[in-house]
Amino acid sequence: MLSAQEFDELYIKSWTKTSLIRIDDVFFKCEHENPTGSIKSRGLSLQVEGLLKKGYRKAVISSSGNAALAAAYYCNKAQIELIAFVPMTIDPHKLKLMQSYGAFVTKTQQAIEDAEREARMSNTPLIRQSADPVAPLGFSGLADELVAQLNEQKIAPKDVSIFFPVSSGTTLAGWYRRMRDTYKQEMIPQVHAVQTAAVRTIVEQYDPSVKRKARSIVPGIVARDEENTYKAEVLEAIDKTGGSGWVVTDEAVQQAKSWLQTHGIDSSLEGALALAGYWRAKEHSYEMRGSIVVVLT
C-alpha cells in the first residue's frame, strides 16, 4: 500500500495541466484531458489521499459516473477497496472502466440512498465532494493554471467571462476561493454558473423563464438541495464579479455537444452544458467581458 507521501508525489504533484484552446471567439479549458477524463480528477485525487492519511482501506461512493470513475482510478492506485453505487443509466464505457480499476459497482435506482446505507452499516467513509472540505482544494490548481495560460495569451483574467457547469458547486467554489484568496478581487473573471432545466437549485433566481423538467440528459448535474454546501460561495462569485446564472434546455445541450464534436472536441454533456450557457448569455445580450472561457469536462 502506498504511503500518502508516495501517492502525493506520483498522482498529485506530478499533475500535468490541461490545455486552453481557442476556437473562433471562445477559449476552452479542456478538463477532459485529466487522468480520468473529467474535472473530478482534481478533487478526488486529494480526497483519496486524505483516506490514505487516515489509514482507511475501504470507501463508498455514489455517483452518476465521473466522480465514481475518478474515485475508482485513485483508489486503485492507493490500494483502497471502493464500493460504488451508480444509476441504472450509467454510461457502459464508464462502468467498464470503473470495474477495470477494481471497483465493486452496483447499479441501482437510488444510488445516493444505497451508498449512504452501505457506509452507515459498514462504518465505511462515504466519499462526497459536496460535503468534504478537502474536495474544493483540488480545484485551486485550475485557478493557477488558467491565470498562467491567460497571461501567455496576454489576456488579463479580469477581462474574461468564465462559464462553469454546476451541480453542487464544489468545482466553482474551489476555483473561486483560490482566485479570491491568492489574487486581487479585481483580477477575478466574471463568473457564470450553468445548470439544467431539471437541476437548477443554485441559478434559478437568475434565469427563471425556462420551464422546469423532471429530468435531464446531462448525467452529472444531480445535486439535491441539501447537497448545495457551496451555494453561498457560488452566489458570491457570481454577484461580486457581475456574472449570472443560466438554465439550459436539453435541446441546447445537444446542439452544443454536436458543435463541439464538429470541432474535434469529445467533451461530455456537462461540458456542452457550459457552452450552451454561454450561447444563452449571448442570446440575452448579457454584458460580458472581452474574452470567453468555457470549462469543459
N, C-alpha and C positions, 0 to 999 in steps of 0.2 A: 504493500500500500504506500502510495506517495505521501511524503510529508506535505504540509501546507506550503512550506517554503519552496519545495521542488515543484509543486503544482503552480505556484505563483510564477516561478521562473520559466516554466515550459508553456503555460497556457494564458498568462495574463501579461507579463512584462514583455513577452516576445510578440505581442499583438501587431499585426500589420494593418495599417489604416486602410479604410475603404476609399474608393475613388470618388471624386467630384467631377462629373462630366457635364458638358453643355450641349443641349440640343435646341436649336432655334434660340428662343429668348429665355430658356429655363435651365437652371443648374439642377442636377440630380445627385443627391448624396446616396451612393449605391450600397446601402446596408445589406443587400442580398449577397454581397461578397464576403460577409462574415463567415467564420468556420462552419456554422450550421445553417447558413443560408438566410438568416434573418437577424434583425437588430437584437433579438432576445439573447444572442450570444454574449452581449456585453454585460447584461445584468446577471444572467445565470452562471457565468464563469465565477463571478465574485461570490454568489450565493453558495455554490458548491465548495468553493474554498472555505467559506465560513463553516460548512458542515465538517470539513476536514479538521479545521482548528478545534472544533468541539468534540472530535472523536467519533462522530456518527458513522455507521457503516450501512445505513439504510435510510431511504427517504420516500416520500409520497408526493405526487403532483397531479393536479387536474389541469387540462389544457385543451384548447381547440386544435392544437397542432404544433405551432412554432416553439412555444415555451417547453413543452414536453420533449420535443426533439433536441433542443439545446441542453435541457437537463440530462437527457439520456446520454448525449455525447460527453458532457463533462463528468457525469457520474461514472461513466465507463472509464475515463482517464484516471479518476480518483479511486477507482475500485469500490464504489459505493453502490449498493443494490438500489435500483429505482423501480417503484411501482407507479405506473401511470394510468390514469383514467381519462379516456378521450371519448368524444361523441361518436355516435354510430356513423356519422357522415365524414369521418376523418379521411383526409387525402391518403389513398393507398400507398403512394410513394413515401410519404412522411411516416406512415405506420411501419412500413418495411424497414426504413432507416432506423427508427426507434428500436425495433426488435433486433436489428443487426448490432446495435450498441449494447445489447443485453438487457434492455428494459423489459419488465413484465407488464404488458399492456392489456387493459380491459376496455372494450368498447361498451358504452352504456348510454342510456337516455338521460342520466343525471350524474354527469361526471363530477361536478363540484361536490354534491352531497355525498357521493360514494367515496371520494377522496378524503373528505373531512371525517367520515365514519371510520375508514381504514386507519387514518392517522391517530384518531382518538382511541380506537380499540387496541391498536398495536403499540401505542405510545411511541409513535414514529414522527419525526419532524415533517410538517407539511410545507412544501415549497410554494410560496405565493409571492409574486413580485409586488402585488398591490399592498402587502402587509409587512414585508421585510424591509427594514430601514437600510439594509446593505444594498438592495437592488438598485436604487437610484444612483448610487456611487458608480455603478458600472457604466452609466451613460454620460459621466463627466468627460470621458475621453472623446465623445462625439463632439462636445463643445470645443475642446482644444484643437482637434483635427480640423474642424470646419473653419475656425478662425485662421489657422495657418494656411489652409487651402484658399480661402478668400484673399488673404494677403498676397499669396502667389499670383492671384488673378488681378492684384491691385484694386481690390474691392474692399471697402471698409464694412465691417459687419453691421454697422448702424444704417447702412444703405441697402439693406437686404430685408425681404419679407420671406419667412420660412413657414412651410406647411407640414404639419405632423399628422399622421393617422393616430387617433387617440382611442384607447379603451378605458383603462383605469387611470391613465395619465402618468404612469410611472416614468416612461421614457422622457416625455416632455419636461416633467418636473425635475428629473435628474440633470438634464441638459441645462435647464433654466437656472438651477441652483449654481452650477459651475459658472455660467455666464454672469450671474448676479454677484457671486462672491469673489470671483477672480478678475473680472473685467469691470470697467465702469458701466453704470446703468445706461448711459447714453450710447454705449457701444453695442447694446443688445439688439439683434434684429427684431423687426416687427413679427409677432407670433400669431400664427393661425392654427387652430385645432380643428380637425375634421372627424366627424362621426357619421354613422349611418342613420337611415330613417328608422331603424329598429332600436339601436342603442345610441341615445343622444343625451344622456344624463348630465353631461358637462356643458354642452354647447347649445342646447335648445333655446336658451334665452336670447341668443344672438340671431338665430335663424329658425324661427318657429313656423314658417309658412309651409314647409314640406310635410306632406301627410305622413302620419306615423304608420309604420308597418310592424307586423308581428315578428317577422324575421328578416334577415338579410343574407345575401350571398357571400358577404365578407366574413369569413370564419373567425378572425382574430379579434373582432370588436365585440366583446361579450360581457364586459364588466357590469355587475349588478350595482344598484345604488349604494349598497353598504360597502362595496369594494372601491369606491371612489376616494380612497385615502388622500390622494394628492389633488383633489378637485380645487381646493383653495389656492394651491400654488399654480395650477394651470390657469385659473381665472386671474391671478395676479400677473402672470406672464402676459396674458392677452391684454389686460387693461392697462398695465404700465407701459406697454410698447405700442399701444394704439392699434392692436390687431383685432381679430374677431374669431368667432367660431362658425362652422359651416356644417349643415346637414345635407348629405348627398344620397341620391337615389341609386338603386342597383343598376338602373339603366345607364346612368352617368359613369358608374364604376366600370361597367362592361366596356363602354366606349373608351375610357382611359386605358384599360387593360389592352384593348386592341391597338390603340395608338402606341403604347409602349412596345408591344411585340413588333409592330411595323418598323419601329426604330431600333430593333435589336436588343431590347431590354426585357428579360424574363422575370419581371417583378411579380410579387404576389398581389392578390386583390387588395390587401391593406395598402400597398404602395400605390396602386391605381386609385384608391380612395383619396389619398393625399393629393394626387394630380387633379382629380375631379374637383376637389375642394378649391384648388387654385382657379380652375376654369369657372367655378361658381362665383368666386370673388370677382373675377374678371367680368363675368356677365352682369354682375350687380354694380359694376363701375366703382368697386371699392378702391379707395385711395391707398395704393400700396407703394412701397419704396422702390428704389431703382432696379434692383436685381431680385430674381425669384429663385429660391431654393426649395425643392421638393424632396422630402425624406422618403426614400424607397426601402422596402423590406421584402 
